[in-house]
Structures are given as C-alpha cells and as structure tokens.
Amino acid sequence: MGLQEDFDAASKEASETKEGPLSKISNEQKLTLYSHFKQATTGDCNTAKPGMLDFTGKAKWDAWDKLKGMSKEDAMKKYVDSVAEFKKG
C-alpha cells in the first residue's frame, strides 16, 4: 500500500476510538494523532488561537501549531506510525 492508503486505513482505525484498539490511549496520545492528522490534511495551523478558557481547544491548537512547517508526507508517516505504536499499548 502507498502512504495515502496507509494514512486512510490508520485514520479509520483511529476514528473507532470508542471500541477499537485505540480506545484507551491517553489525552497526550490523542493530541499527537489530532495534530498530525490536521497537519497532513490541512497543512500549517490556520485558525486563531482559542481563548484561554477553552482548555481543550487551546491544547489542540498548541499541538497542531507546533508542527508548523512539517510536510504533508512527514505528518502522514508520523500519524501512521503513531497509530501502530499506540495500538500495541
């Protein structure tokens, strides 16, 4: 499979978080997946930073913003690798 197919398969697995193999990952691991997914699909962070009382939104924004400049391909690879690593526990 190519990188895009691997990424799509990993995305599908990660979206099954309620009952799938990634259902028990930490919030930090979820932020890793979120930020690499956003970088791979959208590119550099392009939204305004959430307010300081929006803790979840700010954490997501910060995680994504840290990846500024990372290529789509590198973000996809890291996402696929992270899903595989987190599945192992």
HUFENVEN-V821689 format. One record per pair of residues at least 6 apart in sequence whose ideal C-beta (glycine too) atoms are under 8 Angstrom apart, sorted by the first residue. I is the first residue (numbers start at 1). J is the second residue. Records with the same first field share a line. If there is no record, write none. Layout:
I: J + J
This chain:
1: 9
3: 73 + 76 + 77 + 80
4: 76
6: 76 + 80
7: 40 + 76 + 79 + 80
10: 79 + 80 + 83 + 84
11: 37 + 79
13: 20 + 21 + 22 + 83 + 87
14: 20 + 22 + 33 + 37 + 83
16: 22
17: 23 + 25
21: 87
22: 33 + 83 + 86 + 87
25: 33 + 86
27: 59
29: 82 + 86
31: 59 + 60 + 63
32: 63 + 82
33: 79 + 82 + 83 + 86
34: 60 + 63 + 64
35: 60 + 63 + 64 + 66 + 67
36: 67 + 75 + 76 + 78 + 79 + 82
37: 75 + 79
38: 45 + 64
39: 64 + 67 + 70 + 72 + 75
40: 72 + 75 + 76 + 79
43: 72
44: 67 + 68 + 69
45: 61 + 64 + 65 + 67 + 68
47: 61
49: 58 + 61 + 65
50: 57 + 58 + 61
51: 57 + 58
52: 58
67: 75
70: 78
